[in-house]
Amino acid sequence: MAKENKAQRFRLTLVNDSTHKHLWVFHFQKSGLVLTVLSTLLVLLLGAFCLVAFTPIRTFIPGYPDARVQRAAIRNVMTIDSLEEVIGRWEFYADNLHRIMEGEDPVRIDSLVRARAAQPLDEAERARLHGRDSVLRQEVMDAERFGLDGKARQLPIEGMHFFPPLKGVVSQGFEPTLHPAVDITAPANSVVMAVLDGTVINAGWSDENGYTIEIQHDNDLISIYKHNQRLLRQTGEKVSAGSTIAIVGNTGALTTGDHLHFELWYKGEAVDPAKYISF
């Protein structure tokens, strides 16, 4: 009975048919043969996986993306990002235009970058700042309407004829302290024009304002045009009122869409261009 329970052993022999000499003999059991076969298959599968996963052979597999497909995918992702940015700009422009047509305050453009980093205020702090802002606005309005003697303030530039620098929509108005300029939104590639005869005193680039051009006019007047796509005049060049000086754009860090940031300075003081120019 013990002999029947004994594990059966097998022998695999390679014999020379002429000399009957044993060239190779392999002894094994049934369980050992199964284990050997499974181990061999596992090693072969692991080797094939490593060969495909870590060598260029994987590019020959049908449907596997090669380097050309990967480069095309990266370009598509970049194109999609650019399109999303353009769509976002147009949505911002349309929303701002709708707000203006509804009589609401437009969304500020130049302050968006700063606003992203700002921390939210609580209700008490917001109410306090709103009160101070209202007082400041009233003081500025009173200062603009009346002089020290109580008479209406009259500036010599009120009788001048200004050409509008750009035909568009005023998306952000003049604020003496926070925003001494007006922002005018317009479609891309719109031309920017000089408001008066003068001489270009600065035409160049800055990281915050992009392509900027400044013009010195008579009567201590200076006009400034920021965030242009391209400048058409050089420093020292004479320009006439209504002549093209730049192409509206979206350059510089403090901008999120095609618009013109226009400033008007009189004797070193920023004045509200909307009082003298119809945009």
Residue pairs with C-beta under 8 A, 6 or more apart in sequence:
7 29
7 30
7 31
8 29
8 30
9 27
9 28
9 29
10 27
10 28
10 29
10 30
10 33
11 25
11 26
11 27
11 28
12 25
12 26
12 27
12 28
13 22
13 24
13 25
13 26
14 22
14 23
14 24
14 25
15 21
15 22
15 23
16 23
28 36
51 57
52 58
52 61
58 64
59 66
59 67
65 73
89 250
89 256
89 257
89 258
92 107
92 256
92 257
93 185
93 257
93 258
95 107
96 106
96 107
96 169
96 171
96 185
97 169
97 185
99 105
99 106
99 107
100 106
100 169
100 170
100 171
106 170
106 171
106 172
106 173
107 171
107 172
108 115
108 172
108 179
109 171
109 172
109 183
109 185
109 255
109 256
109 257
109 259
109 261
110 172
110 179
110 183
110 254
110 255
110 261
111 178
111 179
112 256
113 253
113 254
113 256
121 129
136 177
140 176
143 153
144 153
145 152
145 153
146 152
146 153
147 153
155 266
155 271
156 219
157 219
157 221
157 266
157 271
157 276
158 275
158 276
160 196
160 219
160 276
161 241
162 195
162 196
162 241
162 273
162 276
162 277
163 193
163 194
163 195
163 196
163 241
163 242
163 277
164 193
164 195
164 277
164 278
164 279
165 184
165 192
165 193
165 194
165 195
165 223
165 225
165 260
165 262
165 277
166 184
166 186
166 190
166 191
166 192
166 193
166 248
166 260
166 262
166 279
167 186
167 190
167 279
168 184
168 185
168 186
168 190
168 259
168 260
168 279
169 184
169 185
169 186
169 279
170 182
170 183
170 184
170 274
170 279
171 183
171 184
171 185
171 259
172 179
172 182
172 183
173 179
173 182
173 272
173 274
174 180
174 181
174 182
174 270
174 272
174 273
174 274
176 270
180 263
180 270
181 224
181 226
181 261
181 262
181 263
181 270
181 273
182 262
182 272
182 273
182 274
182 279
183 259
183 260
183 261
183 262
184 259
184 260
184 262
184 279
185 257
185 258
185 259
186 248
186 258
186 259
186 260
187 258
188 229
188 248
188 249
188 250
188 258
189 229
189 247
189 248
190 247
190 248
190 258
191 244
191 246
191 247
191 248
192 225
192 228
192 244
192 245
192 246
192 247
192 248
192 260
193 242
193 243
193 244
193 245
194 215
194 223
194 239
194 240
194 241
194 242
194 243
194 245
195 215
195 217
195 223
195 241
195 264
195 277
196 215
196 217
196 218
196 221
196 223
196 241
197 217
197 218
197 238
197 239
197 240
197 241
198 215
198 216
198 217
198 218
198 221
198 223
198 238
198 239
199 215
199 216
199 236
199 237
199 238
199 239
200 213
200 214
200 215
200 216
200 233
200 234
200 235
200 236
200 237
200 238
200 239
200 245
201 214
201 215
201 216
201 222
201 235
202 212
202 213
202 214
202 235
203 212
203 213
203 214
203 231
203 233
203 234
203 235
203 237
204 211
204 212
204 231
204 235
205 211
205 212
205 251
206 212
206 252
207 252
207 253
208 252
208 253
208 254
209 226
209 227
209 252
209 254
209 261
210 226
210 227
210 228
210 249
210 250
210 251
210 252
210 255
211 226
211 227
211 228
211 229
211 230
211 231
211 246
211 249
211 251
211 252
212 224
212 225
212 226
212 227
212 228
213 224
213 225
213 228
213 231
213 233
213 245
213 246
214 222
214 223
214 224
214 225
215 222
215 223
215 224
215 225
215 239
215 245
216 222
217 223
219 266
220 266
220 267
220 268
221 264
221 265
221 266
222 264
222 265
223 262
223 263
223 264
223 265
224 261
224 262
224 263
224 264
224 265
225 245
225 246
225 260
225 261
225 262
226 252
226 260
226 261
226 262
226 263
227 248
227 249
227 250
227 251
227 252
227 254
227 255
227 259
227 260
227 261
228 246
228 247
228 248
228 249
228 251
228 260
229 246
229 247
229 248
229 249
229 250
229 251
229 258
230 246
230 247
230 249
231 245
231 246
232 244
232 245
232 246
232 247
233 239
233 245
233 246
239 245
248 258
248 259
248 260
249 258
250 256
250 257
250 258
250 259
255 261
262 273
263 270
263 273
264 270
264 271
264 272
264 273
264 276
264 277
265 271
